[in-house]
């Protein structure tokens, strides 16, 4: 018996706008100690492998993510420094190749039931009758790894006996942001039965539940055998399972993720793409509604450690120590004659003067000021921005790319200025533009430039010019980040004016 962790990386994190956006959701944002919640989740799961008994350890890990975020997941896996053995017998054999880390790429989001279904189907052929899957959201903050590991192990016995085990957090205040689990009687396996699931309550109901006792916050973490999950889906959500089976039957896999030089390597994660048509036909439903509320054998294990789903700016603020006046400051923020004010200011100076009970979040292209009592309504702001077709609803000024990033620092009618960062060994696509010329100035590192038929190196403080229509490529041949300034000029400066002739990362023109 082994436990295979499955990290669910979906979700847009709209409640944490403007820091979290659909193109760069909260699970990828460096929120805590300059680490993303996904990276912290991966490190915590590595702790599970280290601390588990030999018969409970797995060298394989699965992430379920959007196609759009594939390289953000890959970067997080690299940053977590997971030491998984790609040649181990416990690795997933999918499509004739083995990989210790597998990333299942959803063509569209279909909620947790479908995400969990494709993960179970991916490991089905390699799973023993009691092999378990541990499903963990990518955006939770659980600082006590040992407490987490102990809780998981406390649920193993129930999961081996055929239960779906969920984990409930012992509540510390009457929260309206979480669903609740009402505990039933103690089971012989050491867990407790689930009496009922309770939707997110209003303030008075939350207070009533806390006074009642015997309730837990629903953490959305599940431990279940592969066979039990598939049987439960077949009984309670057969349409979801059928769609996912069709999608995985025709799934395609890359043998490994490209390295920064574009070469494929066995230690990199394997990307598996379910067939888009079948997966898009799948009904969107959470595992809670599709299965958990109907399954006959659901157990819960209480978790007494610190936990947060970091689901609102109030939750983020609570992660920062408060001063004597209850103010919490991040970055270049300041508070004067203020009380209970949170300021997130990573870039420029932001001063809160005479404020009370405010959340102030500043980014390079958007500013949010919200009363603490309205923090849960930030998602409505995102909907409003989307209706207005404002790009700030979806993307940041600084945009992540598989080769690095770019930051649009200035723009006019016929020009645009970008800062560009390229990872060591990485390269942009071989491309051309129909409507713009480009000036490149290297400010740090070394650039290898292909321009037409010539290839040459540029060092710090050197520059070059790319005329309209000229075929070109930028590469970082060095071992440190390449940073440069790009000045675009022309009649049209949109990102869709890129004709890719060759691309390391499999992107179409």
VENRA-V332453 format. One record per backbone hydrogen bond with DSSP energy under -1.0 kcal/mol. CO is the residue of the C=O (numbers start at 1). NH is the residue of the N-H. If there is no record, write none. Layout:
co:CO nh:NH
co:CO nh:NH
This chain:
co:2 nh:132
co:4 nh:134
co:5 nh:62
co:6 nh:136
co:7 nh:64
co:8 nh:138
co:13 nh:16
co:14 nh:17
co:16 nh:19
co:16 nh:20
co:21 nh:24
co:24 nh:21
co:25 nh:28
co:27 nh:38
co:29 nh:31
co:32 nh:35
co:35 nh:32
co:36 nh:40
co:37 nh:41
co:38 nh:42
co:39 nh:43
co:40 nh:44
co:41 nh:45
co:42 nh:46
co:43 nh:47
co:44 nh:48
co:45 nh:49
co:46 nh:50
co:47 nh:51
co:48 nh:52
co:53 nh:56
co:56 nh:3
co:61 nh:102
co:62 nh:7
co:63 nh:104
co:64 nh:9
co:65 nh:106
co:66 nh:69
co:67 nh:70
co:69 nh:73
co:70 nh:74
co:71 nh:75
co:72 nh:76
co:73 nh:77
co:74 nh:78
co:75 nh:79
co:76 nh:80
co:78 nh:81
co:85 nh:88
co:88 nh:91
co:92 nh:99
co:94 nh:97
co:97 nh:94
co:99 nh:92
co:100 nh:61
co:101 nh:270
co:102 nh:63
co:103 nh:272
co:104 nh:65
co:106 nh:67
co:110 nh:285
co:111 nh:115
co:112 nh:116
co:113 nh:117
co:114 nh:118
co:115 nh:119
co:116 nh:120
co:117 nh:121
co:118 nh:122
co:119 nh:123
co:123 nh:126
co:128 nh:131
co:131 nh:226
co:132 nh:4
co:133 nh:224
co:134 nh:6
co:135 nh:222
co:136 nh:8
co:141 nh:308
co:143 nh:145
co:144 nh:148
co:145 nh:149
co:146 nh:150
co:147 nh:151
co:148 nh:152
co:149 nh:153
co:150 nh:154
co:152 nh:155
co:155 nh:159
co:156 nh:160
co:157 nh:161
co:158 nh:163
co:159 nh:162
co:164 nh:299
co:165 nh:223
co:166 nh:301
co:167 nh:219
co:168 nh:303
co:169 nh:217
co:173 nh:175
co:179 nh:218
co:180 nh:198
co:181 nh:216
co:182 nh:195
co:182 nh:196
co:185 nh:193
co:187 nh:190
co:191 nh:187
co:192 nh:300
co:193 nh:184
co:196 nh:182
co:198 nh:180
co:202 nh:206
co:203 nh:207
co:204 nh:208
co:205 nh:209
co:206 nh:210
co:207 nh:211
co:208 nh:212
co:209 nh:213
co:214 nh:183
co:216 nh:181
co:217 nh:169
co:221 nh:167
co:222 nh:135
co:223 nh:165
co:224 nh:133
co:225 nh:229
co:226 nh:230
co:227 nh:231
co:228 nh:232
co:229 nh:233
co:230 nh:234
co:231 nh:235
co:232 nh:236
co:233 nh:237
co:237 nh:241
co:238 nh:242
co:239 nh:243
co:240 nh:244
co:241 nh:245
co:242 nh:246
co:243 nh:247
co:244 nh:248
co:245 nh:249
co:246 nh:250
co:247 nh:275
co:248 nh:251
co:252 nh:273
co:259 nh:262
co:263 nh:259
co:265 nh:268
co:270 nh:103
co:271 nh:254
co:272 nh:105
co:273 nh:252
co:275 nh:279
co:276 nh:280
co:277 nh:281
co:279 nh:282
co:285 nh:113
co:286 nh:290
co:287 nh:291
co:287 nh:292
co:288 nh:293
co:291 nh:294
co:291 nh:295
co:297 nh:164
co:298 nh:194
co:299 nh:166
co:300 nh:192
co:301 nh:168
co:303 nh:170
co:308 nh:141
co:312 nh:316
co:313 nh:317
co:314 nh:318
co:316 nh:319
co:317 nh:320
co:323 nh:326
co:325 nh:340
co:327 nh:323
co:328 nh:343
co:330 nh:345
co:332 nh:350
co:334 nh:352
co:336 nh:354
co:339 nh:357
co:341 nh:328
co:342 nh:360
co:343 nh:330
co:344 nh:362
co:345 nh:332
co:350 nh:334
co:352 nh:336
co:355 nh:339
co:357 nh:372
co:358 nh:342
co:359 nh:370
co:360 nh:344
co:361 nh:368
co:366 nh:363
co:368 nh:361
co:370 nh:359
co:371 nh:374
co:372 nh:375
co:374 nh:377
co:375 nh:378
co:377 nh:380
co:378 nh:382
co:379 nh:383
co:380 nh:384
co:381 nh:385
co:382 nh:386
co:383 nh:387
co:384 nh:388
co:385 nh:390
co:386 nh:389
co:390 nh:393
co:391 nh:394
co:391 nh:395
co:394 nh:23
co:397 nh:408
co:399 nh:406
co:401 nh:404
co:403 nh:423
co:404 nh:401
co:405 nh:421
co:406 nh:399
co:407 nh:409
co:407 nh:419
co:410 nh:417
co:414 nh:490
co:415 nh:412
co:416 nh:488
co:417 nh:409
co:417 nh:410
co:418 nh:486
co:419 nh:407
co:420 nh:484
co:421 nh:405
co:422 nh:482
co:423 nh:426
co:426 nh:476
co:430 nh:501
co:430 nh:502
co:431 nh:472
co:432 nh:499
co:433 nh:469
co:437 nh:489
co:438 nh:466
co:439 nh:487
co:440 nh:464
co:441 nh:485
co:442 nh:461
co:444 nh:483
co:447 nh:458
co:448 nh:475
co:449 nh:456
co:450 nh:473
co:451 nh:454
co:454 nh:451
co:456 nh:449
co:458 nh:447
co:459 nh:462
co:462 nh:442
co:464 nh:440
co:466 nh:438
co:467 nh:470
co:471 nh:452
co:472 nh:431
co:473 nh:450
co:474 nh:428
co:475 nh:448
co:476 nh:425
co:482 nh:422
co:483 nh:443
co:483 nh:444
co:484 nh:420
co:485 nh:441
co:486 nh:418
co:487 nh:439
co:488 nh:416
co:489 nh:437
co:494 nh:497
co:499 nh:432
co:502 nh:430
co:503 nh:506
